[in-house]
Amino acid sequence: MYKLNKKDKKMRNLEVCLSPALVDLHELEGKIVVVIDILRATSCITAGLATGVEKIVPVATIEETLSYRQKGFLVAGERNGKKIEGFDLGNSPFNYMARECQGKSVVITTTNGTQAIKKSLPAKEIIIGSFLNLSAIVKYLQHKQEDIVLFCAGWKNRFNMEDTLFAGAVAEQLAQEVEMNCDASLAARQLFLQAREDIAGFLQNSSHVKRLGRLNGAEDVQFCSKIDKFDIVPILQGNEIL
Ligand code: 3SL
């Protein structure tokens, strides 16, 4: 006789992709991918949709972004942290929460975040994660059956601290329910455990926080470090995030 015990239950796998440069090493097909760009693309998308933006279309290039203007979209985005000349919005979450965005469709291109979304397209499902909606993301993943890839957008293919911390926060909350066979998820989790009491403080010396500091983005950093401000899970459906 064989008695099935709890440990025999096949657990889902959770992996962390620490940079877009590594994404080809991860199998995305059939999996749920959480795209993470804490500073600031995925925080902006979450804040915008939670406060009244109707939909957000992520695109890779400035030219494609501009082509949406004639369809009545607000045109948003940045390169190297700076608002693109002639665009309606930059890449501060406060831009997306402004009254002018209520009920509007927004098209967005960013240096890393929207590129990571595009690289995630082979996945079964793509959702948008940030500290602002951490618990909503965790709850959503708990109700799914698929393996999970937490995809850190990083900065120009380099590792970054803030996206890794968020991946670690999700890994920590799902630790009892998933297998973590990749060392990146173990490392991210350990990093988050060190940072959890003061996320913004922990990020103080990180490269993008310094970069944003030079671009008057300190308030954005504080805001994007807030946990569970919103209770939504933005999901890519076709080419729209809703
Ligand atoms: O690269 C991105 O997607 C942006 O979020 C970077 S920035 O914070 O707007 O500079």
Residues whose N, C-alpha, C, O or C-beta is under 5 A from the ligand:
A	BS01	3SL	D37 L39 R40 A41 E78 N80 G81 N91 T110 T111 N112 G113 T114
